[in-house]
Amino acid sequence: MNSKIRAIAKRIKEYNTIVIARHIGPDPDAVASQIALRDAIKLRYPSKSVYAVGTPVAKYKSYGILDKVNEEKLENALLFVLDCPNISRIDGANIEKYAEVIKIDHHPFEDKMGDIEWVDENASSACEMITEFLITARFRANKDIAENLFIGVVADSDRFLFTSPGGKTLELMSILIKNSKIDITSVYPRLYLRPLNEVKFQSYITEHLKVTANGFASLKIDKKVIEKYKVDAGTASNLVNNFNNIKEILCWALVSYDEKLGLFKVNIRSRGPAINEVASKFNGGGHAHASGARIKNQKDIDKLFKALDAACKEFKKNQKDN
Ligand SMILES: [Mn+2]
């Protein structure tokens, strides 16, 4: 058994109060992984108090209900941080309040949070790592747990386009499906069924993308458009994944304004240059080919766009040279 997995199983056994957090602005992988881990621990240890925390998101409520925890009242609790490499992006938990912190993540390493840091950049998703943990440490996954894990893997791997090497993602999913007997065709609509107004909004984006000669595409989506198509700012950023595999586009970014936070959310994807280092200079970060940034003013957005365009230019030049 992987020594990290053994150590994590041991900690779960030792602690009676366990809190599971993930990143702000959650996606299916973040929410599904925390709820799956919570429910699997409860299944094995029914007397333990296990909580999955963070801001609830209406569209993910079918994954399970999130918990509220008063951290001031916690004593000797264990905190899990899933799918989140940096302390500043943890939603709803303060690592200082816990006796121990365990990170399980598939993003490039950023902040040290505790003694056990299980970081696997090769893993497709946090849900893949939780699946590996449950299978290896012999935790049972019932139908709800298995469906959540499958959803997270499918979402982050873009339906198995990006999987870990050697077939590991597929192997783990095969074991999960076999053991839990879930029907994956009934799971897909939960991720892929979409309203017509959203598809129309996607057409609007396609129609209005600005594409440079270097292959950088971008669009600032203003409030009026979001209102016209009756979508929310979150939908605008999630659609970014639908612009892959376009010949003329190497890297692309969508910007929407988050009223609640009072700043611009930029979602960036690339099938060419690595973009996380560029994003990290603009209050952001992420994976080499999928990053995001939160920006306060228009000027910095233009600066970020220039830097991404330059990265595309450099990438094209290197390809020609080789
Ligand atoms: Mn993830």
Residues whose N, C-alpha, C, O or C-beta is under 5 A from the ligand:
A	BS01	MN	D29 D83 S125 A126 D156
